[in-house]
Amino acid sequence: MKQKLTKEEVLHIAKLANLHLTDEEVIKFQKQLSEVVDYFRKLDKVNTENVKPVAQLAELTNVTMPDRVDETRVLKRDEALKNANSTKDGYFKVKSLFNPE
Amino acid sequence: MELYYLTLEEAIKGLKKKSFSALELTRACLERIKSVDKKIFAFLTINEEEALKVAKKADVLIKTSLDIFNQKPLLGIPIALKDLFTSKDLRTTAGAKIISNYIPPYDATVVKKLKKAGVIILGKTNEDAWGHGSSGENSDYGATKNPYDLNRVPGGSSSGSGAAVAAGECFMATGTDTGSSVRLPAAFCNLIGLKPTYGRVSRYGIIAMASSFDSIGHITRTVYDNAKILEVTAGKDPYDATTSMVEVPKYTSLLKKEIKGLKIGIPKEYFVEGIDKRVKVATLTAIKKLELMGAKILDVSLPHTDVAMACYYVLVPSEVSSNLARFDGIRYGNKREIFGDEAKRRIMLGTYTLSAGYYDAYYLKAAKVRRLIKQDFEKVLKTVDVIVTPSSPSVPFKIGEKAKNPLQMYLSDIFLCPVNIAGVPSLNVPCGFIDNLPVGMQIIGKHFNENLLYQVGYAYEQVTNWHTKRPNL
């Protein structure tokens, strides 16, 4: 049985990913994503009993740095803001989260 | 011989001997870019004014004292940076329209290191947007063309970097390799491309694609050139917690070691149906040459090869979906609708595989399969010194040939991406031409064993001429 994503699933994923898709895109991606997800079924037949997943490829532990400010890395306020579309009084301006719409 | 087609090694010698100046070298490259880039479209941003300024300063330093080359080993050498590399005050787009006007306020660690070593940055090269691709066709700005055949792809995602070095526009171009992206352009453009061990080179300041796969590499015309660059870029970086404490050897001084007695493994899973027979022949002929130089050839097996792509395409989009979440138009960039199709596909795939109800079946399962693939490589590399395979199952394909079918495009990485799953290093070395199209082989080694890859590549380079064949531009 071929794994197929439903339209609702595609819309749900798009919402989680903060992407607004057009109707045409939903249809297009539904087909393409379904094909790739179906391809993932190849993994089902691999025996992974007692296999530890790879969480971190470098396999390093306890990599820490001293709790000190490195002055050479500190960005000045105007440097930090200069690529933003919308700023006000030295802050990034964002859409209101708490006002009901 | 035109200045711009010298090797990096010859350029440094020439600067020391005062045969030419850094300014002349830089001008030669900039002229070359003006002359050919409209055909190949390798560059997104050209840094002409600043490059000339830095070149003049370099010449002052060279006049003052020849010892300066000990502190600045790449002084006066014009290079290019893949547009995924954050460069202070120089537009950085990642090949994407969402950040078409992003001017970074800082340099990536690798960029800082290269600048400290004295390079001259000519500009930023084109790429598949965000690194998503194997051909260059996913650039939001238009595809780079292969200098050896303008109707064909140069390989991706470091497409502009490969094309620029092959066309003589610069002496070295940086790249990133998450699943193929330095080695494939190197293979398709007749160049040396290194994917170092994960953790050998700092990822700080390089726009992240898949944080447990991204390896920071570079493309050059010869093995010596490539080794020289790694001496500068490799090393522990406090700003990248995944970088290794393993010492950085002087790679260029270790090149000339003989390969007699070297054990080379040929994985049977890589020489099967579906690979262009001529590519198979070219690779096996190259391996035979290594045997004639004293290497021993052994058949080996990487049994989980057939599930590597599925494993890769679960894990990488998952990490991509997380890394691209920051492009929300607040601190930089435009709204997310501007993402191209491939970016949207990968973001959605990753969101799906990580979502509640699916995480165990997909992401966790793939992370376990990853362990098995990594163990395959580690096991084999205990019995042989290096593994050699073709870099691509085909010659450089025509523009548009694979673009319509995403899954087909993904499968062009089939020999390359298992290397990123395991985190081991791999070097592409040119090994022939088919119908005037470049063919490359990859030399894979143990973790942090780049010096051996260079030795094998160097030995092969000394008895072949592929690397001297230039494109007709």
Interface residues (C-beta under 8 A of the other chain):
Chain A: L5 E9 V10 I13 A14 L16 A17 N18 L19 H20 L21 E25 K28 F29 Q32 L33 E35 V36 V37 Y39 F40 R41 K42 L43 D44 V46 T48 V51 K52 P53 V54 A55 Q56 L57 A58 L60 V63 M65 R73 L75 E79 A80 K82 N83 A84 N85 S86 F92 V94
Chain B: N101 Y102 I103 P105 Y106 Y198 G199 S212 F213 P238 Y239 A241 T242 T243 S244 H304 D306 V307 M309 A310 C311 Y313 V314 S321 A325 D328 G329 I330 R331 Y332 G333 N334 R336 E337 F339 D341 K344 R345 I347 M348 L349 T351 Y352 T353 S355 Y362 L364 K365 A366 A367 K368 V369 R370 R371 L372 K374 P406 L407 Y410 G423
